[in-house]
């Protein structure tokens, strides 16, 4: 599997995660469409959070830590809210849509 963005083919693993992170908006739009996700401002908040975590930590958080981090800017967010945005699994699907490599282990740290 691969994604084509602006005429460039981006390599992915077998599950559709980019092998190398790409922080462009176009990548998010292409992957979100492939995942059948219609992006909202809340999606973008989560995507930007995941990208920031990847830049700072070198990986993305597992679901529990993701929810804790999201609560810093979206205090009323609950597990259900994140699953409404990323139904396949918030920690993994949000990382994929954000254009990041597959989370390690059980969804990160």
C-alpha positions in Angstrom: 0.0 0.0 0.0 1.1 3.5 -0.6 -0.4 7.0 -0.9 0.1 9.4 -3.7 0.4 13.1 -2.6 1.2 15.9 -5.1 2.4 13.3 -7.6 4.8 11.7 -5.1 4.3 8.1 -3.9 4.8 7.7 -0.2 5.9 4.3 1.1 3.9 2.6 3.8 4.1 -0.5 5.9 1.5 -3.3 5.4 -1.0 -1.5 7.6 -0.9 1.8 5.7 1.4 3.8 8.1 4.0 6.0 6.5 7.5 4.6 6.9 8.8 8.2 7.4 6.8 11.0 9.0 5.3 13.6 6.8 3.9 16.8 8.4 2.1 18.2 5.4 -1.6 19.0 5.4 -2.0 17.3 2.0 -0.8 14.0 3.5 -3.4 14.2 6.3 -6.2 14.9 3.7 -5.2 11.9 1.6 -4.9 9.4 4.5 -8.1 10.7 6.2 -9.9 10.1 2.9 -8.5 6.6 2.7 -9.6 6.0 6.3 -13.1 7.4 5.4 -12.7 10.2 8.0 -14.2 13.6 7.3 -11.9 16.0 9.1 -13.2 18.5 11.5 -11.4 21.1 13.7 -11.4 18.6 16.5 -9.6 16.0 14.3 -7.0 18.7 13.5 -6.5 19.4 17.2 -5.8 15.7 17.8 -3.6 15.4 14.7 -1.5 18.4 15.8 -1.2 17.0 19.3 0.0 13.6 18.0 2.5 15.4 15.7 3.8 17.5 18.6 4.2 14.3 20.8 6.1 12.6 17.9 8.4 15.6 17.5 9.1 15.9 21.2 9.2 12.2 22.3 10.1 10.4 19.1 6.9 8.4 19.2 3.2 8.8 19.9 1.4 8.1 23.2 -0.6 5.0 24.0 -4.4 5.6 24.4 -4.3 6.2 28.1 -1.6 8.9 27.8 -3.2 10.3 24.7 -6.4 10.9 26.6 -4.5 12.5 29.5 -2.7 14.8 27.1 -5.8 15.7 25.1 -7.5 16.6 28.4 -5.0 19.5 28.7 -6.6 21.3 25.8 -10.0 19.5 25.6 -10.8 19.0 29.4 -14.2 17.5 28.9 -13.0 14.8 26.3 -13.7 11.2 27.2 -12.7 8.0 25.6 -15.9 8.0 23.6 -15.1 11.4 22.1 -11.8 10.1 20.7 -13.4 7.0 19.4 -16.0 9.1 17.7 -13.2 10.9 15.8 -11.0 7.9 15.2 -13.2 4.8 15.4 -10.6 2.2 14.5 -8.6 3.1 17.6 -7.7 6.7 18.5 -4.0 6.3 19.4 -3.2 4.2 16.3 -5.6 5.7 13.7 -4.8 9.3 14.8 -1.1 8.6 14.3 -1.8 7.1 10.9 -3.9 10.1 9.7 -1.4 12.5 11.1 1.2 11.1 8.7 3.3 9.4 11.3 4.9 5.9 11.4 3.1 3.1 13.2 3.2 3.4 17.0 5.6 1.0 18.7 4.4 -1.8 21.0 1.0 -1.1 22.4 0.4 2.3 20.9 3.5 4.1 22.1 4.7 4.8 25.5 
